[in-house]
């Protein structure tokens, strides 16, 4: 680990966060355009489904290429590609040719770039940041994402008020430079690769990543729980604009308030995780946050339409507990998975965790018409709450970090790893 790791890492990290400011504002503008243009739960669910498809289908392959290629170059190309998509959207809005299906194409393309960028950045972080600081970096990431949730919606609403939509897209293109420029001048450590890693096919690399995850029983159980919850949670999150407009009678301003309050909660939760670092067993932090997420989602489903500010309070709670789940889980994986396979593992886990979400999205329209919007939050909340409690009593989940460390040791010393697992 370089002694000046903070300078290199935070220069790259800061550029990425500044770029996300423009992207988040543009995302708000695009979602509100889709909401007001169609007024359809099916259209919003379809947009979410299209955006998830590259991660689900290509995530494992993207991760395999991340492990093979220079991760800095992968991020440069991915960021540049996403900026090019924003430029195309700017042209379509400017020319007056923009249609709903164009937005779906753009969402698919942006997600394709992100499918390569996220595992590259996550895998690079573990090589640039000392292990003891990984949970704090995870908390900081969550805090800045919350800050973006605060700044993005109001900025998006402001841009919509003072700029045409193509102008909002140009802002996204301009801020992308903050992400790319530091990567052109700062090197990122590359993992030591086994001699044979460049010889097998990409498909074999994907199979190796799958075998690694499949052999980690605690991760398989945790992923299975996430996959079940995503059936209800993904439609619930994608339908929040309609929940605000139809159930609470709000507009763009109220939607901005909800998203900004969620951001405030995430900032506070992320900063607490940054200062605290979570429990020594990081899985305990993940499971306790699952309980909190379940309680908050149940609140979404139970708040009456005339109590908008109760919804705001529940949203703050949801934002507060989310960083403890995401930040601690990512830190746990970064510290236990060998660096030379992290791209594959992150890509595969990202793909598997989203695999069942399309089921809920395909059912979003008819079930919402039949049972209302709140059903998604009630089901997702109950599942999160029950899983968060039940997994405390599953030994392979409770000892997930010890098993992961033993698997990492197996590559260098199988005999020691076997004794660790048996012990």
Buried (B, 14 or more C-beta within 10 A) or exposed (E): EEEEBBEBBBBBBBBBBBBBBBBBBBBBBBBBBBBEEBEBBBBBBBBBBBBBBBBBBBBBBBBBBBBBBEBBEBBBBBBBBBBBBBBBBBEBBBEEEBEBEBBBBBBBBBBBBBBBBBBBBBBBBBBBBEEEBBBBBBBBBBBBBBBBBBBBBBBBBEBBEEBEBBBBBBBBBEBBBBBBBBBEEBEBBBBEEEEEBEEEEBEEBBBBBBEBBEEBBBBBBBBEBBBBBBBBBBBBBBBBBBBBBBBBEBEBEBBBBBBBBBBBBBBBBBBBBBEEBBBEBBBBBBBBBBBBBBBBBBBBBBBEEEEBEBBBBBBBBBBBBBBBBBBBBBBBBBBBBBBBBBBBBBBBBBBBBBBBBBBBBBBBBEBBEEEBBBBBBBBBBBBBBBBBBEBBEBEBBBBBBBBBBBBBBBEEEEEEBEEBBEE
